[in-house]
């Protein structure tokens, strides 16, 4: 059995997200075993792209590679200005994509980020 930590990122409407939550809630309330689900959703591809810019994907990947780090050390590693890295880290912490430990170091708790982006929706 794998303990791989996966973050699911999806483009979905609030109604779709609520329906998923309700399904899982009802299963758990009915005594069924429910697989843990870690996820965040965006209402549109534009919202997703604004939140997860190419620079932020590079930051996530670099941080996962180096492990827990100060923002200053991460900025040096990325060869980016501290203020910009701090802004990106703050946004990613708010989304739950990266976390801060007790010492204030940031880290990526996920082994995998699974992005589900439907290309077309029925009208």
N, C-alpha and C positions, 0 to 999 in steps of 0.2 A: 504494500500500500504506500503510495507516494504522499509525502507531506509538502508537495510543491505548492507554493503560494502564488495564486493566479489572480490578477486584477482584470476584470472584464470591463471593457470600455465599449459603450454602444451609442449609436445614434437612434434615439427612440423618443416618442412623444410622452408627455407626462401620463397619458392614459395607458400606454403600453407598459410603462414602468410600474404604475399602480396595479395593473392587471397581473404582472409578474409577482409583485409583492403579495397580492391577495391570494394567488395560487399557492405560494410557499407558506404563507401564514395559515391558510386553511389546512394544508397538508400537516403542518406541525401541530396545529390544534386538534387534528384528528388522530394524533398519536403516531403519524408516519415519521420515519427518520428522514431528515432533510439535510442534503449536502450543503455545507457552508458556501455562501456566494458573496464574493467581494466585487462590487461593481460601482461604476459611475456612468451617468448618461448625459448626453447632449441632445438638445432638440433638433439641431441641424449640423450639417457638415461644416458650415461657416463658423458656428459656435465652437465646434471641436477644433477646427484649424486655428482659431484665435487663441484658444486655451493651450493647445499643444503644438506650439510652433516648432519648426525644425531645430532652433537653438535649444529649446527645452527638451526635445528628444535626445539631442547630443548630451545635454547635461544629465539626463536620467541614465543614459548608457554609461557615461564616464563615471558617475557616482556609484553605480552598481559595480563597476570594475574596481574602483579603489576602496570601496567600503566606507564606513562612517568617516565623515570629514567635516572640518570647519568650512564655513562658506568662503573664507579667505583662501584656504588651501585649494578648494574646488575652483575658485576663480583663477588662481595661478595655474592649475592643471589645464583648465580650458583656455587659458590665455585670453581671458575676458575681463572687463572692468568689474570690480567688486560690486558696485551699485547695481549693475545689470543682472549679475548672478544672484544677488540678494533678492531683487524683484522677482526673478524666475523661481527661486527657491520658495519664496513666500506664496506665490501662486500655486506651485505644485504641492506644498504642504496643505493649503486650503482645499485642494482637490482630493487629498488623501493618496497622492501618488508617491510622495516621499514623506518621511517622518523625521522628527527630532528626538534624540535620546536625552537622557537625564543630564548629560554634559553639554547639551546644546549642539551636538554634532548631527548632521543630516545624513540620512541613508535611505536606500530603496529597499523596502521590506518584501518586494515581489520578486519571484523567480521568473515570472513571465507576465507580460501585459498583452492580453488578447483583445484586439480591436475588431468589432463587428460593425461594418458600415454597409447597410443595404444600399444598393444602387438605384432602385426604383421602388416606388410605393403605388399601390392601387389607389385610384381617386375615390 
